[in-house]
Amino acid sequence: MIECEGITIPWRNKDESLTLILTYRPPRPPGSKADNGYCTKLCDLITSLTSPVILLGDLNLPGIDWDHLYASSAAEKNILETVQNSFWTQHVDFPTRKDPSSGIESLLDPCFSSTPDFVLAVEGLGWFSDHII
């Protein structure tokens, strides 16, 4: 199951709005049959949004290295390129999940904005289970 919720609110003046989107993608191989087209749907969503946007959530895309702009699968590369082509900013710069069995940390919970100054800071407040708060 893929979950996505959004809300558009008045922003700055009566002619502008800000769209806030929270999304969840189950931890399945990106682009696989089990992915159910989510990666493509996420790219379609990103390119369809025209108002100022903040999108965040648990995307479970461990193959994307946001610091080095690298993706290990075609589906993740498509998402990375869509974010870049839309001139969005990814704001999280620390791991958000630690695998309990291996201890490997990864950034699975990004925060994007269509304008860099919409998000002033993102802080990790400590580990809660296998995810950071």
ABEGO torsion letter per residue (X at the ends): XBBBBBBBBBBGBAABBBBBBBBBBBBBBBGBAAAGGAAAAAAAAAAABABBBBBBEBAGBAABBAAAGBBABAAAAAAAAAAAAAGBBBABABBABBBAAAGBBBBABBBBBABAAABABBBBAEBBEABBX
